[in-house]
Amino acid sequence: MAIKFYNTLSRKKEIFKAISPKKAGIYTCGPTVYDYAHIGNFRAYVFADILRRYLEYRGYKVRQVMNITDVDDKTIKGSQQQGIRLKEHTEKYTKAFLEDIKTMNIVPATAYPRATEHVKEMVGLIKILLKKGYAYKTKDGIYYKISKFRDYGKLAGLDLKGLKAGARVKVDDYSKENLSDFALWKFWDPADGNIYWETEFGKGRPGWHIECSAMSMKYLGKTIDIHSGGVDLIFPHHQNEIAQSEAATGKRFVNCWMHNEHLLVNGQKMSKSLGNFYTLRDVLKMGYSPVAVRYLLLSTHYRERLNFTFDGLEAAKNTVEKISNFMKNVKNGEDNKKTAAAIKRVRSEFARHMDNDLSISEALKAVFEFINTVNRVGGGKKAYETMVGFDGVLGLGLGKI
């Protein structure tokens, strides 16, 4: 059966066709390293991990790139508030993020490019956009002219006439030609302190959106198989990535856009003011295991909103314990003809559901039916190995039991 993924751009499920046979390139929007990553961030990272693991389960060699945004308004503000260099500030949180990734048993990306180490590539891309007439200079920066890009707004399903200025864009009625145009390069401002790069444009720093286009092209080429991220990034970030990338190369930027839905906490948007804001480290300090957190984050389909509750986390903890007990029991058990039939059935069902846009809830249902059957008819090494095979996708550490 062919793998099908829901493509945000076409708004339908499409058969996945990699650019190169049995090879897949994935660009995953990574963290802005100004603070510790919260559980909402990790929903996106666990989703991307499941996506990567399943493609590998189906025989693909995956090259995954996850950017580290280590220069933007938030990182600059954070370093200035602490009175330390930008690199010192961002390295602290980059290190913490990579530690958290390991804690959550997320397969490391093939590359973690830092924005600050790819300014040369960004400048080169901006030069192309200026030459082609998609960008223009003002007194405070270089902006992208969205009116020149015919399909602007298509990813987000927006009417170009109704667009407003995007997030992270400093609005200046007198410098930009259009309020919706976005910054590619920001000329140095005293508020930036000593954070700038000397380029042929003069002193300045890159805009947020150009960073991902430059880094994805360097590591994955002009066209990417899959680009993943949260729904909050569809507009303006991913829409702007499309505009600047396709204007520069004349080629399709991404073949399949995959976005995970929001994580809510007790039915509400996570917010420090509501007292329901949790980093991964906060949750672990409460005594919950990383595997329980991981299970809770992966057990709801990525395109459905996930309501994070501590009751749900307790249930996830109990479910993981049930699976662990099963693994311990079958490790020293014996297989039989009924076990073999159950294994054949669950392997087929698992692949069928995961092929259908990573339908994890249905795939897990098949796994638990298998567990109940084996508990009833008996099972041993082959049942154990079957579960370890599924764990190559789930990442719960079952092979260590």
C-alpha atoms as one frame of an Amber mdcrd trajectory, in Angstrom:
protein
   0.000   0.000   0.000   1.228   3.497  -0.816   1.935   6.006   1.941  -0.431
   8.967   1.963   0.144  12.243   3.794  -2.163  15.237   4.158  -0.608  18.157
   2.287  -1.517  21.525   3.810  -0.973  23.206   0.445  -3.467  21.064  -1.495
  -5.688  20.399   1.537  -5.962  16.716   0.721  -4.169  13.428   1.249  -1.629
  12.651  -1.437   0.483   9.621  -2.226   3.995  10.321  -0.993   6.444  10.367
  -3.894  10.010  11.114  -2.871  12.230  13.109  -5.205  14.815  10.315  -5.042
  13.657   6.689  -4.795  13.601   5.446  -1.189  15.231   8.639   0.055  13.357
  11.385   1.869  14.414  14.897   2.824  12.588  16.532   5.739  13.000  20.078
   7.002  11.593  20.568  10.497  11.243  24.024  12.004  13.292  23.889  15.185
  13.524  26.018  18.311  14.252  29.680  18.852  16.785  29.271  21.627  15.893
  32.044  24.071  14.332  29.785  26.754  13.649  26.148  27.593  11.315  24.333
  25.167   7.748  23.823  26.426   5.474  20.815  25.997   3.703  22.440  23.045
   7.035  22.638  21.226   7.626  18.979  21.939   4.355  17.972  20.367   5.786
  19.261  17.077   9.141  17.570  17.620   7.598  14.221  18.587   5.319  14.399
  15.529   8.330  15.029  13.279  10.118  12.144  14.981   7.212   9.757  14.330
   7.124  10.904  10.703  10.830  10.267  10.278  10.758   6.945  12.118   7.840
   5.673  10.063   9.491   6.523   6.765  12.556   4.629   7.960  10.316   1.747
   9.073   9.012   1.642   5.493  12.515   1.473   4.074  13.376   5.098   3.345
  16.743   6.638   4.080  15.821   9.927   5.720  17.845  13.121   5.831  16.232
  15.425   8.392  17.342  18.994   8.979  16.174  20.996  11.996  17.237  24.622
  12.266  18.335  26.407  15.420  17.169  30.041  15.398  19.864  31.747  17.427
  19.369  35.331  16.294  16.056  37.194  16.343  14.329  39.789  18.500  13.749
  37.359  21.390  17.300  36.025  21.568  18.753  39.538  21.343  16.445  40.832
  24.076  17.246  37.843  26.310  21.006  38.280  25.988  20.754  42.010  26.673
  18.579  41.510  29.743  21.124  39.070  31.145  24.065  41.256  30.156  25.822
  38.458  28.277  26.903  37.855  24.687  24.273  36.525  22.289  26.222  33.312
  21.664  26.562  32.621  25.387  22.818  33.104  25.847  21.746  30.940  22.904
  24.288  28.172  23.520  22.818  27.611  26.983  19.369  26.947  25.555  20.667
  25.076  22.492  22.481  22.683  24.813  19.327  22.308  26.940  17.226  21.628
  23.842  19.546  18.905  22.578  19.531  17.340  26.044  15.721  17.396  26.054
  15.623  15.812  22.590  17.749  12.957  23.896  15.610  12.637  27.030  12.497
  12.282  24.868  14.157   9.591  22.738  13.794  11.706  19.611  16.158  10.564
  16.866  18.748  13.332  16.347  18.356  15.280  13.115  20.957  14.747  10.433
  21.939  18.390  10.860  21.104  21.234  13.248  22.215  24.348  11.339  22.453
  27.580  13.349  21.148  30.757  11.757  24.207  32.749  12.846  26.468  30.374
  10.930  24.615  30.811   7.621  24.401  34.572   7.150  26.516  34.292   3.975
  23.881  32.042   2.386  21.104  34.407   3.461  22.869  37.399   1.943  23.312
  35.476  -1.307  19.606  34.664  -1.426  18.618  38.278  -0.738  20.895  39.455
  -3.550  19.037  37.182  -5.973  15.662  38.529  -4.802  16.853  42.123  -5.221
  18.146  41.398  -8.701  14.856  39.760  -9.727  12.806  42.652  -8.359  11.146
  40.710  -5.536  12.881  42.776  -2.870  13.616  46.456  -2.271  15.686  48.552
   0.110  14.344  51.123   2.549  15.930  53.242   5.248  15.643  50.458   7.835
  16.063  47.251   5.868  15.409  45.118   2.807  11.849  43.918   2.307  10.123
  41.292   0.201   7.423  42.635  -2.124   4.576  40.127  -1.693   2.441  41.735
  -4.417   4.944  40.447  -6.989   4.494  36.806  -5.950   1.340  35.567  -7.661
   0.436  32.701  -5.300   1.123  34.516  -2.046  -1.341  33.363   0.622  -2.139
  30.015  -1.022  -0.631  27.861   1.728  -2.697  29.618   4.390  -5.775  30.044
   2.195  -5.627  33.818   2.535  -6.791  36.605   0.264  -3.825  38.830  -0.572
  -5.989  41.950  -0.229  -6.909  41.116   3.336  -3.428  40.402   4.651  -2.008
  42.261   7.598   1.595  42.673   8.680   3.118  39.411   9.833   4.493  38.379
  13.190   8.034  39.477  14.067   7.920  42.182  11.373   8.529  45.715  12.566
   5.771  47.782  10.949   6.872  51.148   9.570   4.240  52.865   7.449   6.834
  55.191   6.001   9.519  52.716   4.964   7.637  49.707   3.592   5.753  49.895
   0.314   3.041  47.659   1.755   2.239  46.831   5.388   2.270  43.103   4.531
   5.768  43.139   3.024   8.204  41.350   5.297  11.800  41.944   6.299  14.576
  39.972   4.644  17.338  42.038   6.216  17.258  44.568   9.050  19.789  47.378
   9.035  21.597  47.888  12.304  19.665  49.726  14.976  21.175  51.009  18.256
  18.722  48.745  20.078  20.596  45.756  18.606  23.751  46.748  20.481  26.768
  44.842  19.195  24.721  42.239  17.324  25.190  42.741  13.600  27.027  41.425
  10.539  29.113  43.528   8.180  27.885  42.759   4.647  27.675  44.466   1.295
  24.282  45.731   2.483  25.963  47.404   5.451  25.679  46.534   9.135  22.628
  44.472   9.966  21.070  41.092  10.648  18.747  38.701   8.818  14.983  38.593
   9.121  13.444  35.458  10.602  11.953  33.959   7.432  15.034  34.112   5.209
  16.937  31.953   7.681  14.936  28.790   6.982  14.959  29.217   3.209  18.727
  29.614   3.119  19.454  26.701   5.439  16.959  24.276   3.892  18.362  24.933
   0.414  21.934  24.405   1.581  21.252  21.064   3.232  18.318  19.642   1.237
  18.389  21.358  -2.138  16.035  23.742  -3.892  13.033  21.406  -3.548  12.251
  19.495  -0.355  10.174  16.331  -0.001   8.519  17.316   3.297   8.474  20.419
   5.493   7.004  19.979   8.978   6.017  22.350  11.764   3.146  23.577  13.891
  -0.011  25.129  12.436   0.987  28.448  13.998   3.843  28.616  11.481   1.667
  28.304   8.362   1.297  32.076   8.273   3.344  34.112   8.020   6.503  32.010
   8.374   5.943  29.122   5.987   4.030  31.276   3.520   6.992  33.654   3.436
   9.440  30.777   3.027   7.541  29.714  -0.101   7.473  33.222  -1.536  11.164
  33.983  -1.126  12.394  30.494  -2.036  10.332  30.006  -5.179  10.963  33.568
  -6.343  14.698  32.965  -6.023  14.887  29.513  -7.635  11.885  29.369  -9.943
  11.184  25.891  -8.578   8.630  24.410  -6.202   9.998  24.797  -2.690   8.227
  21.942  -0.867   6.309  18.971  -2.253   4.417  18.138   0.947   3.669  20.492
   3.835   2.763  18.731   7.090   1.535  20.667  10.126   0.601  19.477  13.596
  -2.263  21.072  15.522  -2.009  23.036  18.762  -1.514  21.563  22.199  -3.981
  22.849  24.801  -3.582  22.532  28.573  -6.804  21.647  30.370  -8.713  22.907
  27.345  -6.995  26.302  27.269  -4.168  27.834  25.335  -0.923  27.491  27.271
  -0.038  30.813  28.880   2.111  31.963  31.784  -0.665  34.352  32.832  -3.070
  31.396  33.190  -0.534  29.430  35.232  -0.688  26.488  32.809   2.640  27.008
  31.053   4.961  24.013  31.371   8.371  23.301  29.950   9.306  19.659  29.492
  11.636  20.043  32.448   8.781  21.298  34.648   6.758  18.164  33.920   9.677
  15.818  34.535  10.412  17.524  37.860   6.861  16.592  38.911   7.933  12.969
  38.775   6.557  11.946  35.376   8.774   9.856  33.129   9.861  11.024  29.660
   8.297   7.904  28.117   4.879   8.770  29.614   5.126  12.311  28.241   6.199
  10.978  24.860   3.312   8.511  24.746   0.776  11.217  25.568   2.163  13.513
  22.867   2.186  10.853  20.140  -1.101   9.081  20.922  -3.375  11.703  19.339
  -3.314  12.182  15.561  -1.041  15.066  14.661  -3.806  16.996  12.859  -6.090
  16.903  15.898  -5.759  19.255  18.840  -4.214  17.576  21.857  -5.592  18.482
  25.273  -2.771  18.001  27.772  -4.032  17.173  31.267  -2.353  15.541  34.211
  -5.126  12.943  34.278  -4.169  12.180  30.697  -0.537  11.971  31.688  -1.414
   9.507  34.463  -3.335   7.416  31.932  -0.329   7.508  29.592   1.894   6.372
  32.459  -0.425   3.419  33.154  -0.585   2.494  29.459   3.191   2.447  29.143
   3.348   0.263  32.249   0.868  -2.152  30.686   2.986  -2.417  27.539   6.143
  -2.908  29.631   4.541  -5.738  31.586   3.511  -7.401  28.337   7.072  -7.205
  27.020   8.437  -8.784  30.203   5.910 -11.620  29.994   6.474 -12.550  26.348
  10.249 -12.205  26.493  10.471 -15.632  28.120   7.261 -17.096  26.672   6.607
 -19.425  23.746   5.069 -18.672  20.349   2.468 -20.874  18.664   0.333 -20.964
  15.510  -2.195 -18.521  16.980   0.625 -16.127  17.851   1.895 -16.289  14.268
  -1.564 -15.458  12.902  -1.878 -12.522  15.308   1.564 -11.221  14.304   0.717
 -11.346  10.605  -2.549  -9.509  11.225  -1.119  -6.749  13.447   1.800  -6.032
  11.102  -0.621  -5.547   8.249  -2.971  -3.381  10.306  -0.190  -1.238  11.760
   1.218  -0.442   8.309  -2.237   0.128   6.805  -3.164   2.733   9.408   0.203
   4.464   9.493   0.246   4.603   5.690  -2.984   6.585   5.991  -1.490   9.914
   7.073   0.093   8.466  10.225  -3.225   7.394  11.769  -1.577   6.640  15.084
  -4.752   6.130  17.123  -5.909   3.330  14.839  -2.414   1.853  14.693  -2.226
   1.802  18.501  -5.663   0.218  18.668  -4.373  -2.625  16.489  -1.311  -2.980
  18.754  -3.456  -3.271  21.891  -5.713  -5.820  20.215  -2.545  -7.785  19.490
  -1.430  -7.508  23.130  -4.829  -8.760  24.345  -4.760 -11.659  21.881  -1.252
 -12.743  22.846  -2.115 -12.466  26.540  -4.921 -14.902  25.804  -3.246 -17.383
  23.431   0.363 -17.039  24.557   3.441 -15.675  22.859   7.209 -15.498  23.019
  10.238 -14.267  21.099   8.432 -13.477  17.831   5.711 -11.527  19.642   8.420
  -9.627  21.509  10.333  -8.864  18.294   7.133  -7.690  16.603   6.593  -5.115
  19.341  10.222  -4.028  19.166   9.680  -3.483  15.434   6.697  -1.219  16.123
   8.767   0.576  18.726  11.110   1.636  15.953   8.249   4.012  15.135   6.841
   4.676  18.616  10.180   5.207  20.358   9.092   3.990  23.800  12.267   2.030
  24.492  10.598  -1.377  24.395  13.737  -3.086  23.150  15.417  -2.319  26.474
  12.837  -4.304  28.437
